Amino acid sequence: MPGKSSTATAQTDWEAVPDRLHERGLRWTPQRRLLVEVLAETDGHITGAELVERCRAIDPATTPSTVYRTLDVLEDIGLIRHAHGLDGREEFHVLPAIEHGHLHCSQCGNSWEIEADEVRGLVRDFDKQRGFSVDLGHLSVVGICNDCRSRSDD
């Protein structure tokens, strides 16, 4: 399942969060605990606003600034990864099993993951021709999917 490691690995990763925060001089607060609990129940992509909303449904005192600061730290330790959706908003991918980019259809709004082997040539060309190393986790390609193209041909 994309975005999820095995259950044992996921449990170990989430259980290590308090220690990893302490290593960075950060406290393990009730708000951070709540955010980690919500993230642990999330599969795939979620926006920061959705996370704030889910946390506030459990604890109305949740502050967006704490959520976003904690998301930055969780990305630094590899538990989440951010990318940008079709509308440019930041989305977080929980426990990304493999680094991947995204295709977004500008007509229907659907999106698909791009695996590294699908863009290996493009990534290699950017590196070779421009000296530019692509961060696949931030690669978002906007276009029109085959279904939408077919409908517009009718």
C-alpha positions in Angstrom: 0.0 0.0 0.0 1.6 3.3 -1.0 2.5 5.6 1.7 2.4 3.0 4.5 5.3 0.9 5.7 4.6 -2.5 7.3 2.6 -2.2 10.5 5.6 -3.2 12.7 7.7 -0.5 11.1 5.0 2.1 11.3 4.5 1.4 15.0 8.2 1.6 15.7 8.5 4.8 13.8 5.6 6.5 15.6 6.7 5.2 19.0 10.1 6.8 18.5 8.7 10.3 17.9 8.9 11.4 21.6 12.6 10.4 21.8 13.3 12.0 18.4 11.7 15.3 19.5 13.6 15.3 22.7 16.9 14.8 20.7 16.0 18.1 19.0 15.3 19.9 22.3 11.5 19.7 21.8 9.0 18.7 24.4 6.5 15.8 23.9 3.4 17.9 24.5 -0.3 16.8 24.5 -0.8 18.7 21.2 2.1 16.9 19.6 1.0 13.6 20.9 -2.5 14.2 19.5 -1.1 15.2 16.1 1.1 12.0 16.0 -2.0 9.9 16.9 -4.0 11.5 14.1 -1.1 11.0 11.6 -0.7 7.4 12.6 -4.3 6.8 11.6 -3.8 8.5 8.3 -2.9 6.7 5.1 -1.7 8.6 2.1 -2.0 12.4 1.6 -3.5 15.0 3.9 -3.3 18.8 4.1 -2.2 20.7 7.1 -5.6 22.3 7.3 -7.2 18.8 7.4 -4.8 17.8 10.2 -5.7 20.9 12.2 -9.4 20.1 11.7 -9.0 16.5 12.7 -7.0 17.4 15.8 -9.5 20.2 16.8 -12.3 17.6 16.5 -10.6 15.8 19.4 -9.1 18.8 21.2 -10.5 22.2 20.3 -7.5 23.9 21.9 -5.2 22.7 19.1 -3.3 25.5 17.5 -2.3 25.6 13.8 1.2 26.9 14.6 2.0 23.9 16.8 0.6 21.5 14.1 2.7 23.1 11.3 5.9 23.4 13.4 5.5 19.8 14.4 4.9 18.7 10.8 8.3 20.4 9.8 10.1 18.4 12.5 8.3 15.1 11.5 9.4 15.7 7.9 13.0 16.2 9.1 12.9 12.8 10.8 11.4 11.1 7.8 7.9 10.3 9.0 6.1 12.5 6.6 6.9 14.2 3.3 5.4 17.3 1.9 4.5 18.0 -1.7 2.2 20.4 -3.5 -1.2 19.5 -4.9 -2.9 20.7 -8.1 -4.0 24.0 -6.5 -0.5 24.5 -5.0 -1.5 23.7 -1.5 0.9 21.8 0.6 0.0 18.1 1.2 1.7 15.7 3.6 2.3 12.1 2.7 2.4 9.9 5.8 5.2 7.4 6.1 6.2 7.4 2.5 7.5 3.9 1.6 9.2 5.2 -1.5 10.0 8.6 -2.8 7.6 9.6 -5.6 6.2 12.5 -7.5 2.7 13.2 -8.7 0.7 13.7 -11.9 -2.3 16.0 -11.5 -5.1 16.4 -14.1 -6.1 20.0 -14.3 -9.6 19.1 -15.6 -10.9 16.4 -13.3 -8.6 17.0 -10.4 -7.5 13.4 -10.1 -3.8 12.7 -9.2 -1.5 9.7 -9.5 1.9 8.8 -8.1 5.0 8.9 -10.3 7.5 6.3 -9.3 11.2 6.9 -9.7 11.7 4.4 -12.5 9.0 6.2 -14.6 11.1 9.4 -14.6 14.6 8.0 -14.4 15.5 9.3 -17.8 14.1 12.8 -17.2 15.9 13.0 -13.8 19.1 11.8 -15.4 18.8 14.3 -18.2 18.3 17.2 -15.8 21.4 16.2 -13.9 23.5 15.6 -16.9 22.4 18.6 -19.0 21.8 21.2 -16.3 23.7 19.9 -13.3 20.3 19.9 -11.5 19.4 17.1 -9.0 15.6 16.6 -9.0 13.9 16.0 -5.6 11.3 13.5 -6.8 9.2 14.0 -3.7 8.5 17.6 -4.9 7.9 16.7 -8.5 4.3 17.6 -9.5 3.3 17.5 -13.1 0.1 19.2 -14.2 -1.6 18.1 -17.4 -4.8 16.4 -18.8 -5.4 12.8 -18.2 -6.4 10.4 -20.9 -10.1 10.2 -19.8 -10.5 14.0 -19.9 -8.7 14.2 -23.3 -11.0 11.5 -24.7 -14.1 13.4 -23.5 -12.8 16.7 -25.1 -12.3 14.8 -28.4 -16.0 13.9 -28.5 
